[in-house]
Amino acid sequence: MTLPLIVDPEVILRELDDDHLVVVDVGKQALYKQAHIPGARFLDYGHLVANSGRTHGLLPEQKHLEALFSSLGISPETQVVACDDEGGGKAARLVWTLHCAGHDKASLLNGGLHTWLNEGFPHTTSTGATKPARFEYHDNPAPLITGDEILARIDDKQLQLLDARSLAEYNGEQRFSMRAGHIPGAIHYEWTRALDQGHNLRLHDSQSLLQELSSLGFDKSKEIGCYCQTHHRSSLSYVILKHLGFTHVKGYPGSWSDWGNRSDYPAETV
């Protein structure tokens, strides 16, 4: 089984009994206990990220991720569908992490649990035993960009940066690191702008998203690095760009918690 990067709940409903499908719920555990997609396996988001000092949202070590994904029953043949209860940031971080581990059979549930529960798709409170699998990590550097790489290419017109944080964070009015502001040249596109608030947080249609991104200057022929505070919100930006046909998309683990806490990295405010 191979599903598209963004998959609608109607499609998942037809595939729930497929042994090669694993739905992973990265939402709140309390909500998972109240209602979740039948067969979904719960994943605490904290296990998807690593921290180092003031830098948060780093990619965990290979051995940790191998053990984590194996415990969820993910094998090389598994089609993973990630969902959460916030519009897709945490679920998209799972998709991005799997991509970094060389596992491309990973999809994001369009609208996540907001769509699934609000639109009456079947749910349950029961949790069955998960049969472990053997997940092998195959390092894939393509979805990843570091602060040092961005610094070295700060004047490279072939690299565009997408800042998925709030406008107040981007402008420097709100600060969660030592310094405020944004990476020089970064284009602001808050992650929630892609979500249709009137349609249970499903994504806006592809044509509308492409038009909006193009109007901001994003170019499919260029490389795009996505960041936020910890590469949580910007993971959704990564998935959306890939879904829309942007081929050279990367995520910055650590994001502003790395850049904004480094005095040797330049920062801009508005």
ABEGO torsion letter per residue (X at the ends): XBBBABBBAAAAAAAAABAABBBBBABBAAAAAABBBBGBBBBBAAAABBBBEABBGBBBBAAAAAAAAAAAGBBAABBBBBBBAAGGAAAAAAAAAAAAAGBABBBBBBGEAAAAAAAGBBBBABBBBBBBBBBBBBBBAAABBBAAAAAAAAABAABBBBBABBAAAAAGABBABABBEBBBGBBBBBAAAABBAAAGGBBBBAAAAAAAAAAAGBBAABBBBBBBAAGAAAAAAAAAAAAAGBABBBBBBGEAAAAAABAABBBBBX
